Amino acid sequence: MKLFTVKITQNTEIMTKVHLIGLHAPDIAGQVRPGQFVMINCGKERVLPRPISVHGMTVHGEALLLVNIVGKGTEWLSERVPGDMLNVIGPSGNGFAVSRDAQELLLVAGGMGIAPLAFLAQQMAVTHEVTLLMGAATASLLYPQDRLPLNIHIVQTTDDGSAGRKGFVTDVMTDYLAGADQIFACGPMPMYKSIESLMVSSEKVQSVQVSLEVRMGCGVGACYGCSIKTRQGMKKVCKDGPVFNLADIILDEVRV
């Protein structure tokens, strides 16, 4: 994990208040794994850097970020243009771990949870059977399918029924549990609680790897600001995560 000064290569709004930002960062792109993140300094007046999941990488050495505008830092980042420079620390944290024996992978993305899972789909689609369950509140907030690998199976859901199947993304999970060798998920805390309940009642015992999004201070494990309680004791999301086994997390104790 190092500090890099990188150049922005692209910045496109691909969903409502969601920007796809490319960075010329061959040193990061060459070593990053799906599930890891980078810390970005968002303007001189903002002291704390922002953690952003790596969304993908290109053959040209670009690291891709999916940035949701939720505050002043991400708003500042969304306003950058190609040619602007950023200070970036990373790649940080651990990533998703795909078993050597796994053949069929089930990915469950709720809202902006598509950010790291699209990267996982990109890497695994060549060698594995990948099913992506992708949910959002409404059609305009669904990630564009044409930006995903062609050879994966995609199921869309929306809360209001404006696209795909009406309901939450977890509502369709039971249709795909039996065929999955491994499950990977990223989304809001209520989604994780629903998945936890599904796995308790499922006939097939499976582990679920989830990516946690919590407030971070330093992003390098020095401040303990992102510590969470797990069944193995206190863990730091920035160093021990952001990917955890769902069964290890005490969800009611996590503060996002």
N, C-alpha and C positions, 0 to 999 in steps of 0.2 A: 504494500500500500504506500503510494507516494503522492506528492503534490505535483500536479502538472498545470501548465498554462496551455490551454487548447483554444483552437479557433472554431467558431460556429460556422457550419457549412450550409445549414438549412433551418428554416423555422416556418412551419405550416400549421395553421389551425385545422385539424382534421375532424374534430367534434366540437360541440359547444363548449367554449372555454377550455379546450384541451389542445395543446400544441405538441407536434412532433418536432423535436430539435435534434439536429445532427451535429456531432463534434468531431473534428479531425483529431483523433486520439488513438493512433496506432498502438501506443504502449499499453493503453487500457484495453482496447479491443482485442489485443493479442493474448490477454490473460484472463479476462472476465468470464464468469460462469453465470448462467441463468439463476436469478435469485439474489445476486449481489447488487450493491448500490454504490453510488458516488456521493460525496459531499461537495456542494457547490456554494461558493461565496456569491451571494446575490446583492451586490452593490456595497459600496463602502460604508453606508449608514446602517447596514444591517450586520450586527456583530456575529450572530450565529449562522453557520452555513446550513443549507437545506439538504436533507437526504433525498435522493431521487433514484428509483430503481432503474437499472440498465434495461432498456426495452429491446435491444437487439444490437447487432453489429453487421457491417457490410464488408464485402471483399476488398473495399478500398480503404479500410482502416477507420471507418466512421463508427463511433459509438452513438447509438440512438437513445434518446430519452423521451418519455411521454410525460408531459408536464400539465397538471391540472391546476388552474388558477384558483387558489383558495385563500391567498393572503398577499401581503405586499411583496414578499420575497419571490413567490412564484409569478406574480404579476410583472415584477421587474424582469424576471428571466424570460417571460413570454414576449417582452418588448425588444429583446436583443435581435440583431439582424446578422446575416452572413458577413463574416469578416470580423465581428466583435470577438474579443478574447475573454475567456473565463478561467478562474482559478478553481481547479478540481482536485479533490483528494479521492483516491480509490485505485482499484476497486476494493470495496470494504465488505466485511461480513462473510458469511458462508452462503452456499448456494443450494439449489435442489440437488438431491442425490438420487440418480436413477440406478436401480439394481441391474447387475449384469444379466440376470435371469428374466427381467421384465420384458415383455413383448408388446402388451397393450396398455397404454397410458391414458388415464382419465384426468383432464385438466378442468378445473372449475373456477371460473372468473366472475366475480361480482363487481360491476362498475369498473373503477380504475384498477381493479385486480388484474385486468388484462395486461398491465404494463410488464411485469416479469414473466407472465405465462406465455405471452406471444413469443418471447425470446426462447423459452423452453421448447415451445412447439416448433420454432424455426430450426433448432438444433436436432430435435428428436424425430422430425417428420421423415428424414431420410432413412432411418434404420428401424423405426418403430411404428406401430399402429397408434395413432393419436386421435382421441376424441376430445373436443373442446366444447364445454358447456359455458355459454357466455350470456350473462344477464345484465340488464340495465333498467333504470326506472322507465325510460321511454325510448322510442326508436332513434331520436336524434343523439342519444347518449351511447348508442351501441358502437363498438369499434368496427371500422369498415372491413368487411370480409375480404376485399381485394388486396388488403395488406397482409393477409395471413397466408401460410403455405397452401398450395392448391390440393395437396394430397392428404389433408386431414379432414375428419368428419366434424362439422360444426353444427351445434344446436343453439339457437337463440331463444331467449326469453325476455319479456318486458313486463314490468309490474302492471302497466295499463293495457297490455295486449296490442299495442300499436305496431309491433313487429314480432315475428316468431310466436312462440307459445306464451299465453298469458299466465303470469305468476312469477314466483321467484325461481332463480336458477337451481336452488336446492330441491324444488318440486319435481324436477325431472331426473335427479341423480339416481333414484332407485332403479330407473330403467337401464342404467349402465354399470351398476356396481358389480354385477356378477361377472362381466367380461373383463374387468379391469385388474391388471396385475399390480399397478401402483396408482395412487391418487395424489394429485397436487392441487392446492387451492390457494387463492389469494382474493381477499375481499374484506368487507366490514365485519366487525365483531359479531353482530347477530347472525350472519351467514355461518361463521365458525360454530356458533352454538347449535345451529340447526344441523350442521354436518355431524357434530358430536353426537347429537340425539339419533341421527340416522345410523351412525356406525354402531351404536349400542344395540339397536334393534336389528341390525343386518345379520343375516345368516352367515355371511362370509366375513371372517375376521381380517381386517386390513388396517394398515397404518395410513395416516394421511399427513403429508407434509404441507405445512402452511407457512406463508410469509406474513410476519407481523409488521404493522405500521404503527409505531408509537412516536411520541415526541423525543427528539434527540438533542443533546447539547453539543458535545464535541464530535461524536461519531467515531471516536477512536478508542473508547473504553476508559477514558481518564476521569470522566465526571460522574459516572454512575447514574446519570439522569434518566436512562432508558431501562433501568433494571426492572425485571419482572419476577414474580414468584412462580416457580415450577415445582414439579414433583421431585426434581433432583436438586432443589435449593434455588437460591437467587441466581439469575442469569442476566447478562447484559445483551440487549437485542442487537446492538451495533457490533459486538464481538462474537457472541455465542449464536446469534441469529444473523439475519432476520428470519431464517427458515428454521422451524422447529417441528418436531412430531406433535401433532395436535393432542395426542393423549398425554403428553408431558406438561401441557400448559394448564394452569388453573385459570380458566377464562374469566371468572368473576373477579379475579384479582388484577387483571390487566387494565391499565388506564391509558386510553389513547388520546 
